[in-house]
Amino acid sequence: TPPAKPYVIIKETPTGWLRVRTEPSSTATEAAKVNPGETFPYLNEEKSGWLKIEYETDKAGWVSGVYVDLVK
C-alpha cells in the first residue's frame, strides 16, 4: 500500500540504489540508501532539485529529484 499523498517513488538509478542525504547537496553526508520502487512520504520541501522525504519513522533526508517521481 502506498503511503498517504504526497509521496515519492524511487526510480531506477545507475547504481541500483539512491543515497538519502542530510542536506540538499550531492556532497552532503549520506544518511541512508533507498531502492528503486520504494515509496516514502514527501515532506513538502524542495531546494535546488532536491526533495525532502521521511526515509524512516521520524527521520528526514533529501533525495535528488532526478531519481524520484512525486505523487501528489
PDB file of N, CA, C and O in Angstrom, chain B, residues numbered from 101:
ATOM      1  N   THR B 101       0.849  -1.193   0.000  1.00  0.00           N
ATOM      2  CA  THR B 101       0.000   0.000   0.000  1.00  0.00           C
ATOM      3  C   THR B 101       0.883   1.241   0.000  1.00  0.00           C
ATOM      4  O   THR B 101       1.750   1.370   0.864  1.00  0.00           O
ATOM      5  N   PRO B 102       0.689   2.147  -0.936  1.00  0.00           N
ATOM      6  CA  PRO B 102       1.497   3.368  -0.925  1.00  0.00           C
ATOM      7  C   PRO B 102       1.138   4.249   0.264  1.00  0.00           C
ATOM      8  O   PRO B 102       0.021   4.182   0.777  1.00  0.00           O
ATOM      9  N   PRO B 103       2.075   5.066   0.697  1.00  0.00           N
ATOM     10  CA  PRO B 103       1.784   5.982   1.804  1.00  0.00           C
ATOM     11  C   PRO B 103       0.774   7.043   1.375  1.00  0.00           C
ATOM     12  O   PRO B 103       0.451   7.163   0.193  1.00  0.00           O
ATOM     13  N   ALA B 104       0.285   7.804   2.336  1.00  0.00           N
ATOM     14  CA  ALA B 104      -0.633   8.896   2.022  1.00  0.00           C
ATOM     15  C   ALA B 104       0.085   9.905   1.127  1.00  0.00           C
ATOM     16  O   ALA B 104       1.297  10.095   1.232  1.00  0.00           O
ATOM     17  N   LYS B 105      -0.677  10.545   0.252  1.00  0.00           N
ATOM     18  CA  LYS B 105      -0.091  11.565  -0.612  1.00  0.00           C
ATOM     19  C   LYS B 105       0.201  12.815   0.205  1.00  0.00           C
ATOM     20  O   LYS B 105      -0.500  13.064   1.186  1.00  0.00           O
ATOM     21  N   PRO B 106       1.188  13.600  -0.148  1.00  0.00           N
ATOM     22  CA  PRO B 106       2.117  13.356  -1.245  1.00  0.00           C
ATOM     23  C   PRO B 106       3.219  12.379  -0.839  1.00  0.00           C
ATOM     24  O   PRO B 106       3.607  12.300   0.327  1.00  0.00           O
ATOM     25  N   TYR B 107       3.712  11.638  -1.831  1.00  0.00           N
ATOM     26  CA  TYR B 107       4.834  10.731  -1.574  1.00  0.00           C
ATOM     27  C   TYR B 107       5.720  10.654  -2.808  1.00  0.00           C
ATOM     28  O   TYR B 107       5.332  11.103  -3.886  1.00  0.00           O
ATOM     29  N   VAL B 108       6.892  10.092  -2.651  1.00  0.00           N
ATOM     30  CA  VAL B 108       7.792   9.910  -3.785  1.00  0.00           C
ATOM     31  C   VAL B 108       8.001   8.422  -4.029  1.00  0.00           C
ATOM     32  O   VAL B 108       7.980   7.610  -3.104  1.00  0.00           O
ATOM     33  N   ILE B 109       8.203   8.088  -5.297  1.00  0.00           N
ATOM     34  CA  ILE B 109       8.584   6.737  -5.715  1.00  0.00           C
ATOM     35  C   ILE B 109      10.015   6.838  -6.238  1.00  0.00           C
ATOM     36  O   ILE B 109      10.314   7.688  -7.076  1.00  0.00           O
ATOM     37  N   ILE B 110      10.889   5.977  -5.746  1.00  0.00           N
ATOM     38  CA  ILE B 110      12.275   5.971  -6.198  1.00  0.00           C
ATOM     39  C   ILE B 110      12.341   5.304  -7.573  1.00  0.00           C
ATOM     40  O   ILE B 110      11.836   4.197  -7.760  1.00  0.00           O
ATOM     41  N   LYS B 111      12.976   5.996  -8.543  1.00  0.00           N
ATOM     42  CA  LYS B 111      13.110   5.472  -9.898  1.00  0.00           C
ATOM     43  C   LYS B 111      14.403   4.662 -10.014  1.00  0.00           C
ATOM     44  O   LYS B 111      15.233   4.651  -9.105  1.00  0.00           O
ATOM     45  N   GLU B 112      14.551   3.985 -11.155  1.00  0.00           N
ATOM     46  CA  GLU B 112      15.792   3.246 -11.425  1.00  0.00           C
ATOM     47  C   GLU B 112      16.968   4.225 -11.447  1.00  0.00           C
ATOM     48  O   GLU B 112      16.840   5.358 -11.911  1.00  0.00           O
ATOM     49  N   THR B 113      18.103   3.773 -10.943  1.00  0.00           N
ATOM     50  CA  THR B 113      19.315   4.594 -10.913  1.00  0.00           C
ATOM     51  C   THR B 113      20.464   3.792 -11.512  1.00  0.00           C
ATOM     52  O   THR B 113      20.383   2.566 -11.589  1.00  0.00           O
ATOM     53  N   PRO B 114      21.541   4.468 -11.941  1.00  0.00           N
ATOM     54  CA  PRO B 114      22.688   3.742 -12.500  1.00  0.00           C
ATOM     55  C   PRO B 114      23.313   2.763 -11.499  1.00  0.00           C
ATOM     56  O   PRO B 114      23.871   1.743 -11.903  1.00  0.00           O
ATOM     57  N   THR B 115      23.227   3.058 -10.218  1.00  0.00           N
ATOM     58  CA  THR B 115      23.857   2.226  -9.191  1.00  0.00           C
ATOM     59  C   THR B 115      22.935   1.141  -8.649  1.00  0.00           C
ATOM     60  O   THR B 115      23.395   0.201  -8.001  1.00  0.00           O
ATOM     61  N   GLY B 116      21.612   1.270  -8.915  1.00  0.00           N
ATOM     62  CA  GLY B 116      20.661   0.305  -8.374  1.00  0.00           C
ATOM     63  C   GLY B 116      20.141   0.695  -7.005  1.00  0.00           C
ATOM     64  O   GLY B 116      19.362  -0.046  -6.405  1.00  0.00           O
ATOM     65  N   TRP B 117      20.564   1.856  -6.499  1.00  0.00           N
ATOM     66  CA  TRP B 117      20.074   2.399  -5.236  1.00  0.00           C
ATOM     67  C   TRP B 117      20.266   3.908  -5.269  1.00  0.00           C
ATOM     68  O   TRP B 117      20.920   4.429  -6.172  1.00  0.00           O
ATOM     69  N   LEU B 118      19.710   4.605  -4.304  1.00  0.00           N
ATOM     70  CA  LEU B 118      19.793   6.063  -4.256  1.00  0.00           C
ATOM     71  C   LEU B 118      20.187   6.503  -2.858  1.00  0.00           C
ATOM     72  O   LEU B 118      19.642   6.018  -1.866  1.00  0.00           O
ATOM     73  N   ARG B 119      21.135   7.424  -2.786  1.00  0.00           N
ATOM     74  CA  ARG B 119      21.558   7.961  -1.489  1.00  0.00           C
ATOM     75  C   ARG B 119      20.544   8.974  -0.975  1.00  0.00           C
ATOM     76  O   ARG B 119      20.035   9.804  -1.727  1.00  0.00           O
ATOM     77  N   VAL B 120      20.265   8.889   0.308  1.00  0.00           N
ATOM     78  CA  VAL B 120      19.497   9.921   1.006  1.00  0.00           C
ATOM     79  C   VAL B 120      20.539  10.768   1.727  1.00  0.00           C
ATOM     80  O   VAL B 120      21.386  10.235   2.444  1.00  0.00           O
ATOM     81  N   ARG B 121      20.481  12.079   1.540  1.00  0.00           N
ATOM     82  CA  ARG B 121      21.486  12.987   2.107  1.00  0.00           C
ATOM     83  C   ARG B 121      20.918  13.782   3.277  1.00  0.00           C
ATOM     84  O   ARG B 121      19.708  13.972   3.401  1.00  0.00           O
ATOM     85  N   THR B 122      21.832  14.239   4.133  1.00  0.00           N
ATOM     86  CA  THR B 122      21.405  15.033   5.289  1.00  0.00           C
ATOM     87  C   THR B 122      21.035  16.463   4.897  1.00  0.00           C
ATOM     88  O   THR B 122      20.280  17.128   5.606  1.00  0.00           O
ATOM     89  N   GLU B 123      21.572  16.937   3.759  1.00  0.00           N
ATOM     90  CA  GLU B 123      21.276  18.274   3.235  1.00  0.00           C
ATOM     91  C   GLU B 123      21.018  18.145   1.732  1.00  0.00           C
ATOM     92  O   GLU B 123      21.392  17.138   1.130  1.00  0.00           O
ATOM     93  N   PRO B 124      20.377  19.163   1.109  1.00  0.00           N
ATOM     94  CA  PRO B 124      20.081  19.077  -0.324  1.00  0.00           C
ATOM     95  C   PRO B 124      21.308  19.353  -1.195  1.00  0.00           C
ATOM     96  O   PRO B 124      21.352  20.351  -1.915  1.00  0.00           O
ATOM     97  N   SER B 125      22.301  18.466  -1.125  1.00  0.00           N
ATOM     98  CA  SER B 125      23.541  18.625  -1.887  1.00  0.00           C
ATOM     99  C   SER B 125      24.181  17.263  -2.111  1.00  0.00           C
ATOM    100  O   SER B 125      24.121  16.394  -1.241  1.00  0.00           O
ATOM    101  N   SER B 126      24.793  17.073  -3.277  1.00  0.00           N
ATOM    102  CA  SER B 126      25.433  15.788  -3.587  1.00  0.00           C
ATOM    103  C   SER B 126      26.708  15.576  -2.778  1.00  0.00           C
ATOM    104  O   SER B 126      27.259  14.475  -2.770  1.00  0.00           O
ATOM    105  N   THR B 127      27.179  16.619  -2.100  1.00  0.00           N
ATOM    106  CA  THR B 127      28.370  16.476  -1.255  1.00  0.00           C
ATOM    107  C   THR B 127      28.015  16.315   0.222  1.00  0.00           C
ATOM    108  O   THR B 127      28.901  16.137   1.058  1.00  0.00           O
ATOM    109  N   ALA B 128      26.724  16.378   0.543  1.00  0.00           N
ATOM    110  CA  ALA B 128      26.294  16.236   1.943  1.00  0.00           C
ATOM    111  C   ALA B 128      26.474  14.792   2.412  1.00  0.00           C
ATOM    112  O   ALA B 128      26.585  13.873   1.601  1.00  0.00           O
ATOM    113  N   THR B 129      26.500  14.611   3.707  1.00  0.00           N
ATOM    114  CA  THR B 129      26.657  13.292   4.315  1.00  0.00           C
ATOM    115  C   THR B 129      25.519  12.364   3.907  1.00  0.00           C
ATOM    116  O   THR B 129      24.362  12.777   3.836  1.00  0.00           O
ATOM    117  N   GLU B 130      25.859  11.107   3.642  1.00  0.00           N
ATOM    118  CA  GLU B 130      24.847  10.104   3.312  1.00  0.00           C
ATOM    119  C   GLU B 130      24.160   9.646   4.591  1.00  0.00           C
ATOM    120  O   GLU B 130      24.815   9.219   5.542  1.00  0.00           O
ATOM    121  N   ALA B 131      22.828   9.739   4.604  1.00  0.00           N
ATOM    122  CA  ALA B 131      22.057   9.330   5.782  1.00  0.00           C
ATOM    123  C   ALA B 131      21.555   7.896   5.640  1.00  0.00           C
ATOM    124  O   ALA B 131      21.430   7.174   6.629  1.00  0.00           O
ATOM    125  N   ALA B 132      21.269   7.489   4.403  1.00  0.00           N
ATOM    126  CA  ALA B 132      20.700   6.160   4.157  1.00  0.00           C
ATOM    127  C   ALA B 132      20.779   5.866   2.669  1.00  0.00           C
ATOM    128  O   ALA B 132      21.136   6.732   1.871  1.00  0.00           O
ATOM    129  N   LYS B 133      20.441   4.635   2.305  1.00  0.00           N
ATOM    130  CA  LYS B 133      20.286   4.262   0.899  1.00  0.00           C
ATOM    131  C   LYS B 133      18.882   3.703   0.734  1.00  0.00           C
ATOM    132  O   LYS B 133      18.394   2.959   1.584  1.00  0.00           O
ATOM    133  N   VAL B 134      18.234   4.072  -0.377  1.00  0.00           N
ATOM    134  CA  VAL B 134      16.899   3.563  -0.680  1.00  0.00           C
ATOM    135  C   VAL B 134      16.948   2.891  -2.052  1.00  0.00           C
ATOM    136  O   VAL B 134      17.876   3.115  -2.830  1.00  0.00           O
ATOM    137  N   ASN B 135      15.957   2.081  -2.335  1.00  0.00           N
ATOM    138  CA  ASN B 135      15.971   1.261  -3.545  1.00  0.00           C
ATOM    139  C   ASN B 135      14.864   1.630  -4.521  1.00  0.00           C
ATOM    140  O   ASN B 135      13.794   2.077  -4.108  1.00  0.00           O
ATOM    141  N   PRO B 136      15.119   1.444  -5.828  1.00  0.00           N
ATOM    142  CA  PRO B 136      14.084   1.710  -6.829  1.00  0.00           C
ATOM    143  C   PRO B 136      12.797   0.950  -6.512  1.00  0.00           C
ATOM    144  O   PRO B 136      12.824  -0.209  -6.099  1.00  0.00           O
ATOM    145  N   GLY B 137      11.662   1.641  -6.719  1.00  0.00           N
ATOM    146  CA  GLY B 137      10.358   1.041  -6.463  1.00  0.00           C
ATOM    147  C   GLY B 137       9.829   1.318  -5.070  1.00  0.00           C
ATOM    148  O   GLY B 137       8.633   1.169  -4.819  1.00  0.00           O
ATOM    149  N   GLU B 138      10.711   1.722  -4.154  1.00  0.00           N
ATOM    150  CA  GLU B 138      10.251   2.033  -2.795  1.00  0.00           C
ATOM    151  C   GLU B 138       9.528   3.378  -2.786  1.00  0.00           C
ATOM    152  O   GLU B 138       9.791   4.238  -3.626  1.00  0.00           O
ATOM    153  N   THR B 139       8.622   3.552  -1.834  1.00  0.00           N
ATOM    154  CA  THR B 139       7.885   4.809  -1.691  1.00  0.00           C
ATOM    155  C   THR B 139       8.121   5.385  -0.302  1.00  0.00           C
ATOM    156  O   THR B 139       8.269   4.658   0.680  1.00  0.00           O
ATOM    157  N   PHE B 140       8.152   6.725  -0.253  1.00  0.00           N
ATOM    158  CA  PHE B 140       8.409   7.424   1.004  1.00  0.00           C
ATOM    159  C   PHE B 140       7.557   8.684   1.078  1.00  0.00           C
ATOM    160  O   PHE B 140       7.311   9.324   0.056  1.00  0.00           O
ATOM    161  N   PRO B 141       7.098   9.052   2.288  1.00  0.00           N
ATOM    162  CA  PRO B 141       6.352  10.302   2.436  1.00  0.00           C
ATOM    163  C   PRO B 141       7.209  11.502   2.013  1.00  0.00           C
ATOM    164  O   PRO B 141       8.387  11.594   2.361  1.00  0.00           O
ATOM    165  N   TYR B 142       6.595  12.415   1.258  1.00  0.00           N
ATOM    166  CA  TYR B 142       7.244  13.661   0.831  1.00  0.00           C
ATOM    167  C   TYR B 142       6.890  14.741   1.842  1.00  0.00           C
ATOM    168  O   TYR B 142       5.722  14.917   2.188  1.00  0.00           O
ATOM    169  N   LEU B 143       7.902  15.462   2.314  1.00  0.00           N
ATOM    170  CA  LEU B 143       7.693  16.432   3.395  1.00  0.00           C
ATOM    171  C   LEU B 143       7.463  17.862   2.901  1.00  0.00           C
ATOM    172  O   LEU B 143       7.677  18.824   3.638  1.00  0.00           O
ATOM    173  N   ASN B 144       7.024  17.988   1.646  1.00  0.00           N
ATOM    174  CA  ASN B 144       6.640  19.292   1.097  1.00  0.00           C
ATOM    175  C   ASN B 144       7.734  20.336   1.180  1.00  0.00           C
ATOM    176  O   ASN B 144       7.464  21.509   1.437  1.00  0.00           O
ATOM    177  N   GLU B 145       8.967  19.910   0.962  1.00  0.00           N
ATOM    178  CA  GLU B 145      10.065  20.856   0.923  1.00  0.00           C
ATOM    179  C   GLU B 145      10.982  20.477  -0.221  1.00  0.00           C
ATOM    180  O   GLU B 145      11.365  19.317  -0.376  1.00  0.00           O
ATOM    181  N   GLU B 146      11.330  21.480  -1.026  1.00  0.00           N
ATOM    182  CA  GLU B 146      12.199  21.246  -2.172  1.00  0.00           C
ATOM    183  C   GLU B 146      13.212  22.375  -2.265  1.00  0.00           C
ATOM    184  O   GLU B 146      12.865  23.543  -2.085  1.00  0.00           O
ATOM    185  N   LYS B 147      14.470  22.028  -2.546  1.00  0.00           N
ATOM    186  CA  LYS B 147      15.524  23.025  -2.723  1.00  0.00           C
ATOM    187  C   LYS B 147      16.426  22.582  -3.858  1.00  0.00           C
ATOM    188  O   LYS B 147      16.988  21.488  -3.819  1.00  0.00           O
ATOM    189  N   SER B 148      16.568  23.430  -4.872  1.00  0.00           N
ATOM    190  CA  SER B 148      17.509  23.189  -5.971  1.00  0.00           C
ATOM    191  C   SER B 148      17.405  21.790  -6.560  1.00  0.00           C
ATOM    192  O   SER B 148      18.424  21.154  -6.825  1.00  0.00           O
ATOM    193  N   GLY B 149      16.183  21.303  -6.767  1.00  0.00           N
ATOM    194  CA  GLY B 149      16.016  19.995  -7.385  1.00  0.00           C
ATOM    195  C   GLY B 149      16.109  18.817  -6.427  1.00  0.00           C
ATOM    196  O   GLY B 149      16.101  17.663  -6.856  1.00  0.00           O
ATOM    197  N   TRP B 150      16.197  19.104  -5.129  1.00  0.00           N
ATOM    198  CA  TRP B 150      16.224  18.041  -4.105  1.00  0.00           C
ATOM    199  C   TRP B 150      14.899  18.047  -3.363  1.00  0.00           C
ATOM    200  O   TRP B 150      14.329  19.108  -3.109  1.00  0.00           O
ATOM    201  N   LEU B 151      14.399  16.847  -3.010  1.00  0.00           N
ATOM    202  CA  LEU B 151      13.136  16.726  -2.287  1.00  0.00           C
ATOM    203  C   LEU B 151      13.372  16.102  -0.926  1.00  0.00           C
ATOM    204  O   LEU B 151      14.161  15.169  -0.781  1.00  0.00           O
ATOM    205  N   LYS B 152      12.673  16.635   0.072  1.00  0.00           N
ATOM    206  CA  LYS B 152      12.815  16.126   1.440  1.00  0.00           C
ATOM    207  C   LYS B 152      11.800  15.012   1.675  1.00  0.00           C
ATOM    208  O   LYS B 152      10.605  15.178   1.429  1.00  0.00           O
ATOM    209  N   ILE B 153      12.298  13.871   2.158  1.00  0.00           N
ATOM    210  CA  ILE B 153      11.433  12.715   2.412  1.00  0.00           C
ATOM    211  C   ILE B 153      11.643  12.201   3.834  1.00  0.00           C
ATOM    212  O   ILE B 153      12.641  12.510   4.485  1.00  0.00           O
ATOM    213  N   GLU B 154      10.686  11.416   4.292  1.00  0.00           N
ATOM    214  CA  GLU B 154      10.847  10.696   5.558  1.00  0.00           C
ATOM    215  C   GLU B 154      11.241   9.272   5.183  1.00  0.00           C
ATOM    216  O   GLU B 154      10.403   8.478   4.756  1.00  0.00           O
ATOM    217  N   TYR B 155      12.538   8.955   5.348  1.00  0.00           N
ATOM    218  CA  TYR B 155      13.052   7.652   4.907  1.00  0.00           C
ATOM    219  C   TYR B 155      12.927   6.582   5.974  1.00  0.00           C
ATOM    220  O   TYR B 155      12.974   5.391   5.665  1.00  0.00           O
ATOM    221  N   GLU B 156      12.768   6.989   7.225  1.00  0.00           N
ATOM    222  CA  GLU B 156      12.438   6.088   8.331  1.00  0.00           C
ATOM    223  C   GLU B 156      11.523   6.880   9.248  1.00  0.00           C
ATOM    224  O   GLU B 156      11.455   8.105   9.144  1.00  0.00           O
ATOM    225  N   THR B 157      10.824   6.209  10.136  1.00  0.00           N
ATOM    226  CA  THR B 157       9.934   6.912  11.054  1.00  0.00           C
ATOM    227  C   THR B 157      10.708   7.997  11.791  1.00  0.00           C
ATOM    228  O   THR B 157      11.713   7.720  12.445  1.00  0.00           O
ATOM    229  N   ASP B 158      10.231   9.238  11.681  1.00  0.00           N
ATOM    230  CA  ASP B 158      10.834  10.404  12.340  1.00  0.00           C
ATOM    231  C   ASP B 158      12.250  10.719  11.873  1.00  0.00           C
ATOM    232  O   ASP B 158      12.977  11.428  12.568  1.00  0.00           O
ATOM    233  N   LYS B 159      12.661  10.208  10.706  1.00  0.00           N
ATOM    234  CA  LYS B 159      13.979  10.545  10.154  1.00  0.00           C
ATOM    235  C   LYS B 159      13.785  11.107   8.755  1.00  0.00           C
ATOM    236  O   LYS B 159      13.226  10.447   7.879  1.00  0.00           O
ATOM    237  N   ALA B 160      14.256  12.341   8.556  1.00  0.00           N
ATOM    238  CA  ALA B 160      14.090  13.007   7.268  1.00  0.00           C
ATOM    239  C   ALA B 160      15.435  13.165   6.574  1.00  0.00           C
ATOM    240  O   ALA B 160      16.476  13.288   7.219  1.00  0.00           O
ATOM    241  N   GLY B 161      15.391  13.158   5.254  1.00  0.00           N
ATOM    242  CA  GLY B 161      16.591  13.377   4.462  1.00  0.00           C
ATOM    243  C   GLY B 161      16.199  13.865   3.076  1.00  0.00           C
ATOM    244  O   GLY B 161      15.017  14.016   2.771  1.00  0.00           O
ATOM    245  N   TRP B 162      17.197  14.108   2.245  1.00  0.00           N
ATOM    246  CA  TRP B 162      16.995  14.688   0.922  1.00  0.00           C
ATOM    247  C   TRP B 162      17.389  13.707  -0.170  1.00  0.00           C
ATOM    248  O   TRP B 162      18.397  13.011  -0.052  1.00  0.00           O
ATOM    249  N   VAL B 163      16.583  13.650  -1.246  1.00  0.00           N
ATOM    250  CA  VAL B 163      16.900  12.831  -2.413  1.00  0.00           C
ATOM    251  C   VAL B 163      16.866  13.709  -3.662  1.00  0.00           C
ATOM    252  O   VAL B 163      16.116  14.683  -3.732  1.00  0.00           O
ATOM    253  N   SER B 164      17.690  13.349  -4.645  1.00  0.00           N
ATOM    254  CA  SER B 164      17.729  14.091  -5.902  1.00  0.00           C
ATOM    255  C   SER B 164      16.430  13.900  -6.671  1.00  0.00           C
ATOM    256  O   SER B 164      15.967  12.774  -6.856  1.00  0.00           O
ATOM    257  N   GLY B 165      15.850  15.002  -7.114  1.00  0.00           N
ATOM    258  CA  GLY B 165      14.612  14.949  -7.879  1.00  0.00           C
ATOM    259  C   GLY B 165      14.746  14.230  -9.213  1.00  0.00           C
ATOM    260  O   GLY B 165      13.745  13.838  -9.813  1.00  0.00           O
ATOM    261  N   VAL B 166      15.994  14.053  -9.684  1.00  0.00           N
ATOM    262  CA  VAL B 166      16.237  13.349 -10.944  1.00  0.00           C
ATOM    263  C   VAL B 166      15.775  11.897 -10.847  1.00  0.00           C
ATOM    264  O   VAL B 166      15.321  11.316 -11.832  1.00  0.00           O
ATOM    265  N   TYR B 167      15.895  11.317  -9.653  1.00  0.00           N
ATOM    266  CA  TYR B 167      15.643   9.887  -9.479  1.00  0.00           C
ATOM    267  C   TYR B 167      14.375   9.562  -8.697  1.00  0.00           C
ATOM    268  O   TYR B 167      14.231   8.453  -8.183  1.00  0.00           O
ATOM    269  N   VAL B 168      13.459  10.519  -8.604  1.00  0.00           N
ATOM    270  CA  VAL B 168      12.194  10.229  -7.924  1.00  0.00           C
ATOM    271  C   VAL B 168      11.021  10.782  -8.721  1.00  0.00           C
ATOM    272  O   VAL B 168      11.156  11.769  -9.443  1.00  0.00           O
ATOM    273  N   ASP B 169       9.881  10.140  -8.581  1.00  0.00           N
ATOM    274  CA  ASP B 169       8.617  10.665  -9.100  1.00  0.00           C
ATOM    275  C   ASP B 169       7.803  11.120  -7.905  1.00  0.00           C
ATOM    276  O   ASP B 169       7.627  10.372  -6.943  1.00  0.00           O
ATOM    277  N   LEU B 170       7.306  12.351  -7.967  1.00  0.00           N
ATOM    278  CA  LEU B 170       6.482  12.897  -6.889  1.00  0.00           C
ATOM    279  C   LEU B 170       5.011  12.647  -7.211  1.00  0.00           C
ATOM    280  O   LEU B 170       4.532  13.023  -8.281  1.00  0.00           O
ATOM    281  N   VAL B 171       4.302  12.017  -6.289  1.00  0.00           N
ATOM    282  CA  VAL B 171       2.873  11.741  -6.453  1.00  0.00           C
ATOM    283  C   VAL B 171       2.114  12.629  -5.478  1.00  0.00           C
ATOM    284  O   VAL B 171       2.248  12.501  -4.261  1.00  0.00           O
ATOM    285  N   LYS B 172       1.300  13.550  -6.048  1.00  0.00           N
ATOM    286  CA  LYS B 172       0.584  14.497  -5.184  1.00  0.00           C
ATOM    287  C   LYS B 172      -0.880  14.118  -5.103  1.00  0.00           C
ATOM    288  O   LYS B 172      -1.655  14.792  -4.424  1.00  0.00           O
TER     289      LYS B 172
END
